[in-house]
Structures are given as structure tokens and as C-alpha cells.
């Protein structure tokens, strides 16, 4: 028996639902901040443009704070159109911003290359300092730090590091400029040394941000081969070593990577760095209540530091939700300071900034991730 179809549509009738055709994706724009000066010069030459256009473009971005090419009024309109069709200045999304009464501003940025990072603007008298990240996450495993709780995902590119600087600069009034840069945000800068140095080359360039290398600090938990490479660069950046403990036993407990390095190797590398550029070393020490704030710890620090040209920068712990560490008491902090100063160690106790916001490194990213989950 022949079954007749119930479909009465004529052969020429079109179906009521057309197949979906994926739209043609827009062309991928190149991140301009990842382009070296010579890369931009080569591109301009291909467009038949004179080399001096590169200086104009950099001036607009780094000194006149342009975020788009339309603002670059001394460039021909045709060149601005070609730049906009080829490049993108900012490629990350600013997904959160927090401000404190003391002028501290913290940004959380979602990167086009994947992941989120934090950066901070700090105001202190006439200083306008920024703290910038070098990696998504961190592999060093410092137990009191929110940055490394989920490990490291990847290194940041040169452009991703520079974009943090520019976005923080944009938070300043037009009559204020950045004065200091600290590579002490998320990640270990010396584990991404090539990209960090490439970004700082632009930061110190008069055609870039124009910040003196003597006002740029690179912080590290202490990776001796990388410290030696940094010394070999010949640029007199300040070196800050995150010490956090006076003995290998305690430091390995707080900074697990110390197990394969040791304090002596870190101190020796720091000494070699000082011998190369003669810049006073800084040792960072996060003061944790009941853990590394004892009088005995202070005396041991005196023993290893008093014969070195160093500044010990003591940072009272900024509590992170979910971690079992506490601020030191006023009494223990005062005694700690007394022992160090009596022992001849130059010491500075850093004032906490951004106390009412997620100011601890990695704290904003982690708290927002918890909200999303």
C-alpha cells in the first residue's frame, strides 16, 4: 500500500525556518601595546607614512592618554582610519574598580588572552605609585597571599603589563602624572622577566611614560638566576626581595619555593645585584601575628641584615577571608621595630592602604570569583 505524505507544501515553496548561517567574524585587531617601536615603524612605512608618525602615536597614548585613534588630531584622517582598522589600544575589560578614602584605587581587568589580574594606584603625599601584575595567578605559593591560592595560569604579555599602567594613569587628574612603578602585583615578575623588562623599557622611555628607572622597583621572592639576569640588563631598577622570615625553616613554611633555593642563595644573589648597580636593596617582610613577629625573629633578622646596605620594609598583614593569618598586635609590632632599630637595621613600617577595600594582592579577583560561583 502506498502511503501519501501529509506535507502539502509545493515543491517550490521555501521552508519556514531557514538554516542558520554563522556571521563572518570581524577581523582580529592587533594589540598596539604589544608592538615594538620598530614594528610600528615598519607598518607605517607599508602605509607610505613618514617615521615621525610613530612618535606622534606614542605621545598620544603614553603622555596625552588617548584610548582611541579618533583623538589623535594631528594625524591625517586616512591614517587614523587605517590604524583603527588594524590596531586596538586597550584590549582588556575593566570589570571592577574600588576606591578607598585614602585615594587608593584598585582595578580588576579581564584579559583578552584569558584570565583576570589586579593593579593598584596608591597616593602618598606627592607620590603617585602603581602596583602592577606580571602573571595571571602565581606559582610561588606564599601561604598568606590570595594571588597564588589557585596557582598560576600564564604570563602576561608586554602589552597587558603596559595596559595596567595606562589604565591606572587614566585615574589621575590631567595635571598629575605617575611617579613610581612597583612590579609587586599578582605573579612573580622574575618568572616573566622578558616581558616585564620589555614593558619597563617603555615605562622608562621619555617617549613612553618617562619614569626614571630609579623610581621603578621589581619585587621577587628571590630567584637567583633571574636576579643575575636582571643585574646583567644594566638598568638600575630597585630590587625588593620578599623575605618574610629569618630562617629557612620558617621561610619554607611561608614561602614554599624556598625549599629548593634557601635564604643564603637569595641573599648572595641580592648581594651580587647590589655590587652591580649600587642601589640599596629592599627586603619585604609581611608581619604575621603570632608567626614571624616575635622578638627572636627580629634578632635573627638583625644578624643577617645589619652588615648589608638594605632597607627592611615591614608590612602589617592585610587579612584575606578564608586564610588563617592575623594582623600583629600593636605591642608585638612595637617590640619588633625596637629590636631592629637597636640592632642597626634601617627599617620602615609601611602604612596600610585601602583598608576598607579588597586591597590585598589577589583579593578582589578571588572575592569576585567566589561571587560568580
C-alpha positions in Angstrom: 0.0 0.0 0.0 1.3 3.4 -0.9 1.3 5.9 2.0 0.7 9.5 0.9 2.7 12.3 2.5 0.7 14.7 4.7 3.1 17.5 3.6 1.1 19.6 1.2 3.8 22.2 0.5 4.5 22.6 -3.2 8.0 21.7 -4.5 8.8 25.4 -5.0 7.7 26.5 -1.5 10.5 27.7 0.8 10.8 26.1 4.3 9.5 28.3 7.0 12.8 28.0 9.1 16.0 28.9 7.2 19.3 27.2 8.2 21.4 29.3 10.4 24.5 30.8 8.8 27.3 31.9 11.1 28.2 35.5 10.6 31.6 36.4 9.3 33.7 37.3 12.4 35.2 40.8 12.4 38.9 40.9 11.6 41.2 40.5 14.6 42.8 43.7 15.6 46.4 43.7 16.7 47.1 44.9 20.3 49.2 48.0 19.7 50.8 48.0 23.1 52.4 44.7 22.2 54.1 46.3 19.1 57.7 47.4 19.4 58.7 50.8 18.1 60.3 49.2 15.1 57.2 47.2 14.4 55.1 50.3 14.2 57.8 52.0 12.0 57.6 49.1 9.6 53.8 49.2 9.5 53.9 53.0 8.9 56.4 52.5 6.0 54.0 50.0 4.4 51.3 52.7 4.6 53.6 55.2 2.9 53.7 57.3 6.2 56.8 59.1 7.5 58.6 57.7 10.5 57.8 60.7 12.8 54.2 59.5 12.9 55.3 56.8 15.3 56.4 59.4 17.9 53.1 61.2 17.5 51.2 58.0 18.1 53.2 57.1 21.2 52.9 60.6 22.6 49.1 60.4 22.2 49.0 57.1 24.0 51.5 57.4 26.8 51.5 61.1 27.5 48.2 62.5 26.3 46.2 59.4 27.5 44.4 58.7 24.2 42.3 55.5 24.3 41.3 55.7 20.6 42.7 56.8 17.3 40.0 59.5 16.6 41.5 61.6 19.4 44.9 61.8 17.5 44.0 65.1 15.8 47.5 65.8 14.3 47.3 62.6 12.3 45.7 62.5 8.8 42.2 61.1 8.9 43.1 58.4 6.5 45.9 57.2 8.8 43.6 57.3 11.8 41.1 55.1 9.9 43.8 52.6 8.9 45.1 52.5 12.5 41.6 51.8 13.8 41.1 49.0 11.2 44.4 47.4 12.2 45.1 48.0 15.9 43.4 48.2 19.2 44.9 50.2 22.1 43.1 48.7 25.1 42.1 45.1 24.7 41.2 44.2 28.3 37.9 44.9 30.1 37.8 46.8 33.3 35.3 44.6 35.2 35.6 46.1 38.7 37.0 49.2 40.4 37.3 50.0 44.1 38.3 53.3 45.7 39.4 54.0 49.3 39.1 57.2 51.3 42.9 57.5 51.2 42.9 57.7 47.4 43.8 54.1 46.7 42.2 52.7 43.5 42.2 49.1 42.7 41.2 47.7 39.3 40.3 44.2 38.2 40.9 43.6 34.5 39.6 40.7 32.4 42.2 40.0 29.7 41.5 39.2 26.1 44.2 36.5 26.3 42.3 34.8 29.2 42.3 35.4 33.0 41.9 38.3 35.3 44.5 40.5 37.0 44.6 43.3 39.5 46.5 46.6 39.6 46.5 49.4 42.2 47.1 53.1 42.3 48.5 54.5 45.6 48.6 58.1 46.6 51.1 59.2 49.3 51.8 62.9 49.6 53.2 63.9 46.2 53.9 60.3 45.1 51.6 58.6 42.6 52.7 55.0 42.7 51.2 52.0 40.9 51.5 48.3 41.7 51.3 46.2 38.6 50.8 42.4 37.9 53.0 40.3 35.8 51.2 36.9 35.7 47.6 35.6 35.9 47.9 34.0 39.4 51.2 33.0 40.9 53.2 29.8 41.3 55.3 30.8 44.3 52.7 29.6 46.8 53.2 32.1 49.6 50.7 30.8 52.1 49.3 34.2 53.2 48.8 35.7 49.7 45.5 35.5 47.8 47.2 35.7 44.4 48.6 32.2 44.4 45.7 30.3 46.0 44.7 28.9 42.6 48.2 28.6 41.1 49.5 30.3 38.0 47.7 30.3 34.6 50.1 32.2 32.4 52.5 35.0 31.9 51.2 38.4 30.9 52.4 39.9 27.6 54.3 43.2 27.4 51.1 44.9 26.2 49.0 43.5 29.1 51.5 44.9 31.6 51.6 48.3 29.9 47.8 48.5 29.7 47.6 48.2 33.5 49.9 51.2 33.8 47.9 53.3 31.3 44.5 52.5 32.9 45.8 53.5 36.3 47.3 56.7 34.8 43.9 57.5 33.4 42.5 57.5 37.0 44.7 60.6 37.8 43.6 64.2 37.0 45.2 65.5 33.9 47.6 67.7 35.9 49.0 64.7 37.8 51.4 62.0 36.5 52.6 58.7 37.7 55.8 58.9 39.7 56.7 55.3 40.7 56.1 51.8 39.4 56.3 48.7 41.6 56.1 45.3 39.9 54.5 43.7 43.0 51.0 42.8 41.9 49.9 39.3 41.0 52.6 36.9 39.9 56.4 36.6 40.2 58.0 39.2 37.9 61.3 37.4 37.6 59.4 34.3 36.3 58.2 36.5 33.4 61.4 38.6 33.1 61.5 39.1 29.3 58.0 40.6 29.1 58.5 42.6 32.3 61.7 44.2 31.0 60.1 44.9 27.7 57.2 46.7 29.4 59.6 48.6 31.7 61.7 49.7 28.7 58.6 51.6 27.5 57.8 52.9 31.0 61.2 54.5 31.4 61.5 55.8 27.9 61.0 59.6 27.6 58.7 58.8 24.6 56.7 56.5 26.9 55.8 57.2 30.5 59.2 58.8 31.2 59.6 57.3 34.7 63.2 57.1 35.9 64.5 53.5 36.5 65.4 54.7 40.0 61.7 55.0 40.6 60.9 51.5 39.4 61.0 48.6 41.7 60.9 44.9 40.8 59.8 42.6 43.6 60.7 38.9 43.8 60.6 36.0 46.3 64.2 35.5 45.2 65.1 33.5 42.1 68.9 33.8 42.0 69.5 33.1 38.2 66.8 35.6 37.3 68.3 38.2 39.7 71.6 37.8 38.0 69.9 38.3 34.6 68.3 41.4 35.9 71.7 42.7 37.0 73.1 41.9 33.6 70.5 44.1 32.0 72.4 47.1 33.1 69.3 49.1 34.1 69.4 50.4 37.7 66.0 49.2 38.8 65.4 48.8 42.5 65.3 45.2 43.7 62.9 44.2 46.5 63.2 40.7 47.9 60.2 39.2 49.7 62.0 37.7 52.7 59.1 37.2 55.3 61.3 35.1 57.6 64.8 35.0 59.0 65.3 31.2 58.9 65.0 28.6 56.2 62.6 26.5 58.3 60.1 29.3 58.8 60.6 30.8 55.3 59.9 27.4 53.7 56.7 27.2 55.7 55.6 30.6 54.5 57.2 30.7 51.0 57.3 27.0 49.8 59.6 27.7 46.9 62.3 28.5 49.4 62.8 24.8 49.9 64.6 24.4 46.6 66.5 27.7 47.0 67.4 28.7 50.5 67.9 32.0 52.2 71.6 32.0 51.7 71.4 31.7 48.0 68.8 34.5 47.9 71.0 36.8 50.0 74.0 36.0 47.8 72.2 36.9 44.6 70.9 40.1 46.2 74.5 41.0 47.2 75.6 40.5 43.6 72.8 42.7 42.4 73.9 45.4 44.8 77.6 45.1 43.7 76.5 45.6 40.1 74.3 48.7 40.4 75.0 50.0 43.9 71.3 50.6 44.6 70.2 49.9 48.2 68.4 46.7 48.4 64.9 46.4 49.9 63.7 43.3 51.8 60.0 42.9 52.2 58.6 41.4 55.4 54.9 40.7 55.8 54.3 40.7 59.6 52.0 37.9 60.6 50.6 37.9 64.1 52.0 35.1 66.2 54.1 33.6 63.4 57.0 35.8 62.3 56.6 38.8 64.6 58.5 37.6 67.6 61.4 39.2 69.3 63.5 36.2 68.3 62.6 36.7 64.6 63.7 40.3 64.9 67.0 39.4 66.4 67.7 36.9 63.7 66.9 39.5 61.1 69.4 41.8 62.7 72.1 39.1 62.4 71.6 38.6 58.6 70.9 42.2 57.6 72.9 44.6 59.7 76.0 44.4 57.6 74.2 44.9 54.3 73.1 48.1 52.7 69.4 47.4 52.9 66.0 48.8 53.9 63.7 46.4 55.6 60.2 47.2 54.6 57.8 45.8 57.2 54.2 45.3 56.0 51.5 44.6 58.6 49.4 41.7 57.3 46.2 42.6 55.4 43.7 39.8 56.3 42.3 37.7 53.5 39.0 36.0 54.0 39.5 32.2 54.2 43.1 32.4 55.3 44.0 31.7 58.9 46.5 34.6 59.4 46.0 37.6 61.6 47.4 41.1 61.9 50.2 41.5 64.5 49.3 43.3 67.7 50.4 46.9 68.4 52.6 45.6 71.2 54.4 42.9 69.1 54.8 45.4 66.2 56.4 48.0 68.5 58.8 45.5 70.1 59.7 44.1 66.7 60.6 47.6 65.5 62.6 48.4 68.6 64.8 45.3 68.3 65.5 46.0 64.6 66.3 49.7 65.1 68.5 49.0 68.2 70.4 46.4 66.0 71.2 48.9 63.4 68.8 47.8 60.7 67.2 50.6 58.6 63.5 49.7 58.8 60.3 51.3 57.5 56.9 50.2 58.6 54.5 50.6 55.7 51.2 52.2 56.4 48.3 50.0 55.2 46.5 51.4 52.2 43.0 50.7 51.0 41.9 49.1 54.3 38.2 49.2 53.5 38.5 47.7 50.0 39.9 44.4 48.7 43.4 45.8 48.7 45.4 42.6 49.4 47.0 41.2 46.3 44.6 38.9 44.5 41.8 39.6 47.0 39.4 41.4 44.6 39.8 38.7 41.9 39.2 35.9 44.4 36.2 37.5 46.0 34.5 38.2 42.7 35.2 34.7 41.6 33.5 33.5 44.7 30.5 35.7 43.9 30.3 34.3 40.4 30.5 30.7 41.7 
